């Protein structure tokens, strides 16, 4: 039986790149996105053999219907759930409307939790199942001009750590990915120019994260930082005082 994978936010960027990477290895995919045309086109590109559906991940009933349909397609098996759906808004915290802060939390945290919880029966029924969540380098230390996004990714990091321990009893491994800035439409469409991006640059492509996801699913690391630049910061944070990281982030974000 082929390995099966369900990807939220599969229509573009990291989600689509990851679908292509796993499809090359012969996996059967479930492609979920709010953009039906995008996942339909991706399915055709990948040979038309995968399951896809338009789903707003904040609609819990729609998520449930999608998981039921995917379960039928995948014969009750889900080897890997990749929670990739997410949104970003960069800017000064006080200038971003409260509704946008709330939407970031709704999609990046609440919807991710809902998808994961509703996928549990399929995961539990699959020996050696995994969940990989998209966290971020912003979950290492709160990043200025990314306040609500950072908060959402801290929540994803905490959820990942908790479930990694809790779900071992069900033979489910839970991990996350922690990349810095990635050149995707979500980032390039931003109108606010964050100083930290201008200073560090955007050195990763969606395909780099897809490759990192492929490697992560073969290992046991809970947190998977991506890029040498960020790995160095993570390593340093283990040995240096928290005040050092705070000062560094502050300098990089100074306007």
Secondary structure, DSSP 8 states (H G I E B T S, - for coil): ---EEEEETTTSHHHHHHHHHHHTTT-EEEEEES-HHHHHHHHHHTTS-SEEEE--TT-HHHHHHHHHHHHHHTTT--SEEEE-------S-GGGS-HHHHHHHHIIIIIIHHHHHHHHHHHHHTSTTEEEEEE--GGGTS--TT-HHHHHHHHHHHHHHHHHHHHGGGGTEEEEEEEE--EESHHHHT-SS--HHHHHH---EEHHHHHHHHHHHTTS--SEEEESHHHHHHHHHHHHS-HHHHHHHHHHHT--
